[in-house]
Amino acid sequence: MESFSAILAEALGLILSWDADVIEIIVLSLRVTLSAVAVACMIGFPLGAMVGAFRFPLRTGVIVVMNTMMGLPPVVVGLLVYLMLSAAGPLGVLGLLYSPTAMIIAQTILVTPIVAALTRQVIEDLYNEYSEQFTSLGVGPLDRVLALLWDARYSLLTVALAGFGRAVAEVGAVIIVGGNINHVTRVMTTTIALETSKGNLQLALALGMILLTIAVIVNGLLMAIRGTAARAAYV
């Protein structure tokens, strides 16, 4: 077996040489993750905002469900999506199983509860602060939600980045519905798992280093956005 230094050198070589297979895997990973996060935000932002801004019967139960779904086991989500998209499932006619679309669906289901629950908390805190002003000005329900979403835009960006961080590291659900097919559905996390089991540690390590770099960038963006939000609030 090669030494760690040799494996590390080869992994760096793959990254610095812009290896075609590595680039293909990275691009697919980002396409799937960004698509899932975009859909999750389109669903989660308004859902979380409505739950946070309005008071209605069974609201507490809705919040409990939202918070519980934040911890959905990825393999369970993958299994459910697999059953829905398989030939015997209700959506089997669409032929989406073992495709990037199936992976996007699975990641969307995992990320949406996180986005919705975090958005609900952000909007509820703002609503408690602005509720008297809304009432005195006679602001309607829709305008309240839109105003709260705009005022919370920096916090919601951090919510979206948190969802991205959750999605980009996902392996359980995407490997079930995507199948980890080379040049079709192979993303960074599934490739790392496969190549490690095959003993191809150079490629696995290269992708692992890229995944860690993405995590560092996301955390850097989170800190930058929070700093911007704090300065905006101070002004």
FIVO-141876 format. One record per residue: residue in three letters; x, y, z of N, C-alpha, C in turn. Coordinates in steps of 0.1 Angstrom, whole numbers, plus 5000, padded with zeros to 4 digits. Example, Ala and Ser with C-alpha at 12.3 -4.5 7.8 and 13.67 -1.06 7.14 Angstrom:
// FIVO-141876
ALA513249435078512349555078513249675078
SER512849785071513749895071512950005079
//
This chain:
// FIVO-141876
MET500849885000500050005000500950125000
GLU500550224992501250354991501250425005
SER502250505007502350585019501350705018
PHE501050765029500050875029500550995021
SER501851015022502451135014502351104999
ALA502550984995502350954981500950974976
ILE500050924984498550934981498151084981
LEU498651154990498351304991498951374979
ALA500151334975500751404963499951374950
GLU499451244949498651214937497351284937
ALA496751294949495451364951495551504947
LEU496651574951496851714948497151724933
GLY497751624927498051624913496751624905
LEU495751534909494451534903493751664903
ILE493851734915493151864916493851964907
LEU495151974908495852084901495852064886
SER495751934882495751914867494351924861
TRP493351964870491951974865491551844858
ASP491751734865491351604859489951604854
ALA489651554842488351564836487251494845
ASP487551374850486651304858486251374871
VAL487351434877487051514889486151634887
ILE486451704876485651824872484251784870
GLU484051674863482651624859481951594872
ILE482551524882481951494894481551614902
ILE482451714903482251834910481051914904
VAL481051924891480052004884478651944887
LEU478551804886477251744888476851754903
SER477851744912477451764926476951904929
LEU477552004923477052144925475752164918
ARG475552104906474252124899473152064907
VAL473351944912472251874920472051954933
THR473051984940472852054953472252194952
LEU472752274942472252404941470752404936
SER470452304927469052294923468152254934
ALA468552164943467752124954467552234964
VAL468652304967468552414976467652524971
ALA467752554958466852654952465352624953
VAL465052494951463652454952463252454967
ALA464152404975463852404990463552544995
CYS464352644990464152784995462852834989
MET462452804977461252854971460052794979
ILE460152674985459052614993459252665008
GLY460452655013460652675027460552815032
PHE460952915024460953055028459453095030
PRO458553085020457153125023456453045034
LEU456752915034456152825044456552865058
GLY457852885060458352925073457853065077
ALA457853155067457353295070455953295074
MET455053215068453653215071453453155085
VAL454153045088454052985102454653085112
GLY455653155109456253245119455453375121
ALA454753425110454053555111452653545115
PHE451953425114450553415116450253325128
ARG449153345135448753255145447453185141
PHE447453055141446252975137446152855145
PRO445052785144444852655152445852555147
LEU446352475157447352365154448652415150
ARG448952545152450252605148451352535156
THR451152505168452252445176452552305170
GLY451452235166451652105160452452115147
VAL452152215139452952235127454352265130
ILE454652345140456052375143456752245148
VAL456052165156456652035161457051945149
VAL456151935139456351855127457551915119
MET457652045118458652105110460052075117
ASN460052095130461352075137461751925137
THR460751835138461051695137461551655124
MET461051705113461451675100462851725096
MET463351815105464751855103465751745104
GLY465351645112466251525115465851405107
LEU465251425095464851305087466051225084
PRO466051095086467151005082467251005067
PRO468451035061468551035047468250905040
VAL468650795046468350665040466850635039
VAL466150685049464650665048464050755037
VAL464550875036464050965025464450895012
GLY465650845011466050784998465150664995
LEU464850585005463950465003462550514998
LEU462050615005460650655001460650714986
VAL461650794983461750844969461950734959
TYR462750634963463050514954461650444952
LEU460850424962459650354961458650434952
MET458650564953457850654945458250654930
LEU459550644928459950654914460250524907
SER460250414915460550284909459450244899
ALA459650144891458650104881457350074887
ALA457350014899456049984906455450094913
GLY456150214914455650324922454750414914
PRO454050504920453050594913453750684903
LEU454950714905455650804896456650734887
GLY456550604887457550524879457450554864
VAL456250594859456050624845456950734840
LEU457450824849458250934846459650894842
GLY460150774847461450724844462550814850
LEU462350854862463350944869464350874878
LEU464050754881464950684890466350664884
TYR467350674892468750674888469150784878
SER468650904882468951024874469251134883
PRO469851244878470151364887468851424892
THR467751414884466451464889466051394902
ALA466151264902465851184914466651234926
MET467951254924468751304935468351444939
ILE467951524930467451664934466251654942
ILE465351564939464051544946464451494961
ALA465351404962465651344975466351454984
GLN467251534978467851644985466851754989
THR465951784980464951884983464151844995
ILE463751714996462951675007463751685020
LEU465051665019465851665031466051815036
VAL466251905026466652045029465452135032
THR464352105026463152195028462752205043
PRO462652105050462252125065463252205072
ILE464552195069465552275075465352425072
VAL465152455059464952595055463652645061
ALA462652565061461352615067461452645082
ALA462052545089462052565104462952685108
LEU464152695101464952805104464352945100
THR463652945089462953065084461853105094
ARG461153005099460053025109460553095121
GLN461753055126462253115138462753255136
VAL463353275124463853415121462653505119
ILE461653465112460453555109459653575122
GLU459553475130458753485143459453595152
ASP460753585153461453685161461253825156
LEU461253845143461053975137459654015139
TYR458653925137457253955138456954005152
ASN457553945162457253985176457754135178
GLU458854165171459354305172458554405164
TYR457954365153457254465144455754455145
SER455154355153453754335152452854455156
GLU453254535166452554655169452554755158
GLN453754775152453854865140452954825129
PHE452954695126452054645115450554675118
THR450254645131448854675135448454815134
SER449354905139449055055139448955105124
LEU449755045115449755095102448755025093
GLY448054925098447054855091447654765079
VAL448854715081449454635071448754505069
GLY448454465057447854345054448754215055
PRO448154095056448853975058450053955048
LEU449653965035450753945025451854045026
ASP451454175028452554275029453354255041
ARG452754195052453554165064454654065061
VAL454253955054455153855051456253905042
LEU455853975032456854035022457854125029
ALA457354205038458254305046459154225055
LEU458654125062459454045071460553965063
LEU460153915051461153835043462253935038
TRP461854055035462954145030463854195041
ASP463254225053464054265064464954155069
ALA464554035067465353915072466253855061
ARG466453935050467153885038468553825042
TYR469253895050470653845054470553715062
SER469653715071469453595079469053475070
LEU468153505060467653395051468753355042
LEU469753435039470853385031471653285039
THR471853315052472553215060471753085061
VAL470453095061469552975061469852895048
ALA469852965037470052895024471452835024
LEU472452895029473852835030473852715039
ALA473152725050473052615059472352495052
GLY471352515044470752415036471752355026
PHE472552445020473552405010474552305017
GLY475052345028475952265036475452135039
ARG474152125042473551995045473451915033
ALA473051975021472851895009474051845003
VAL475151935003476351894995477051775002
ALA476851755015477451645022476651525022
GLU475451525016474551405016475051295008
VAL474951175013475351055006474250945006
GLY473550925018472650815019471550815009
ALA470850925008469650935000470050934985
VAL471051004981471451024967471950894961
ILE472650814970473150684964472050584962
ILE470950594970469850504968469050534955
VAL468750664953467950704942468750734929
GLY470050754931470950784919471650674914
GLY471950574923472650454919474150474917
ASN474750594919476150614917476750564904
ILE476050594893476350554880477450644874
ASN478550594869479650674864479150754852
HIS479550884852479250984842477751014841
VAL476950964851475550994851475051054864
THR475350984875474851024888475851014899
ARG477151014895478251004905478651144910
VAL478351174923478651294929479851274939
MET480251384945481451374953481351274965
THR480251284972480151204984480051054981
THR479251024970479150884967480350824960
THR481050914953482350874947483450844958
ILE483450924968484350904979484150774986
ALA482850744988482550614995482950494986
LEU482650504973482950394963484450374961
GLU485150484959486550474956487350434968
THR486950474980487550424992487450274994
SER486250224991486050074992486850004981
LYS487050064970487850004959489350024961
GLY489750104970491150124973491750234965
ASN490950304957491450424949491450544958
LEU492350554967492350654977492750794972
GLN493450794961493950924955492651004951
LEU491750944943490551014939489651044950
ALA489550954960488750974971489251094980
LEU490551104982491151204989491051344982
ALA491251334969491151464961489751524963
LEU488751434961487351484963487051524977
GLY487651454987487451495001488051635003
MET489151654998489751795000488951904993
ILE488351874982487551974975486251994983
LEU485651884989484451894997484751975009
LEU485851955016486252035027486452185024
THR487052205012487252345007485852415005
ILE484952345000483552394998482952435011
ALA483152345021482652365035483252495041
VAL484552515039485252625044484652755037
ILE484452745024483952865017482552895022
VAL481752795024480352825029480352885043
ASN481252835051481352895065481853035064
GLY482753065055483253195053482253295049
LEU481353245039480253325035479253355046
LEU479053255054478053265065478553375075
MET479853375078480453475087480353615080
ALA480653625067480653745060479253805060
ILE478253725058476853765057476353815071
ARG476753735081476353785095477053915098
GLY478253935094478954065097478254175089
THR477854155077477154255069475754285076
ALA475054185080473754205087473954285100
ALA475054255107475254325120475554475117
ARG476354495107476654635103475354715098
ALA474554645090473354705085472354735097
ALA472254645107471454665118471954785127
TYR473254795128473854905136473555035129
VAL473655045116473455165109471955205109
//
